[in-house]
């Protein structure tokens, strides 16, 4: 006799390069219901078998086994970092202006930026782009009413590529139609977005993030091994880091300025949602987006483990490197040590610092980079911080001390863990369910309550 399926609001798959995690959620739509994680299942990602749906179905079966029977979801959503994730190259006019803005847009969308240029593309640059094999190319350049020659020159140069990745155009709008005609005439699929750097010291990267997400979904459904994902998933497919940033933004709207840290096997992602302090904003030398993500490709607990160990002080360095999934006490201790160093170093790199400039009128203090001093909440997500021991202790080490030049979260910032490992899922859920319900899931997972004075008055 077949069991009656259990209805849930959503199944969300996080499809990684090695592991697929499927989470079931309910209580997101009904008045008076408590949004909650119903169950979770894990299976190896089946890229090597040429069909990611095999691993997805295995992880779903694991969820159903954990709840005692079949599940009937309203929607099936997904995030993915498989098939190389969202690999991009970005190209602008000047290093500190349009190229920087393009990079911020790409990273905020959840991309791994494989190559970045400023100015006119050279033969060497084209070879580097070919070698990077990007999923998408972001072409920017020129403020509104400014230079248009360089971005059009670069559009022509891109037509010399052998491959035809999707091109997102986020440059001077005066020549957007010309650039589109050039690129589409050469066989590229082109997506248009607002100028990412419309004026001096002015960023406009949120529209580009949305366009990049749409382009990524189009790309990922055609990636090797991912062809059937569109048949299994009923909603939007987001790059996993981009989903984490969306979730972080929603939580920050309720809980205030925050930092979210995700230490993985290959990289460490740091997301921050803040405008910084008004006092330091007056000293800033570079424009900063409200939402920022950095990815450190040399900080991870598995693929990057040897490099991390070499950077660590000798007294803290593990004697042996851990496998992808540590099991023995020695392996767990080694992975935890690597995660601690990666998290602290990742936040140090993400944060800006105060610098002292000497001018004819005397010494002046300037702020360069990201100001995290208003972030009174630091949250750890991902397997290394949420599944290994001493995750909270690791987060506490990312905070700053009085008197330092690095603009870190304050020493009294609260630290919390995404214990249910759902932040990426929540980024996907935001496209289908009320933000209040999705935020409630994150509040519960991180152990935040109104009694802790962590949620702002609405």
ABEGO torsion letter per residue (X at the ends): XBBBBBBBABBBBBBBAABBBBBBBBGAABBGBBBBBABBBBBBBAAAAGBAAAAAAAAAAAAAAAAGEBBBBABBBBBBABGGEBBBBBBBABAABAAAAAAAAAAAAGBBBABBBBEBBBAAAAAAAAAAGBABBBBBEEBBGBBAAAAAAAAAAAAABABBBBBBBABBAAAAAAAAAAAAAAGBBBBBBBBABABBGBBBAAAAAAAAAAAAAAAAAABBGAAAAAAABABBBBBAAAAAAAAAAAAAAAAEBBBBBBBBAABBBBBBBBAEBAAAAAABABBBBABBBBBBAABBAAAAAAAAAAABBAAABBABBBBABBABAAAAAAAAAAAAAAAAAAAAAABBBBBBBBBAAEBBBBBBEBBAAABABBBBBEAAAAABBGAAAAAAAABBBBGBABBBBBAABBBBBBAAGAAAAAAAAAAABBAAAAAAAAAAAAGBBAAAGABBBX
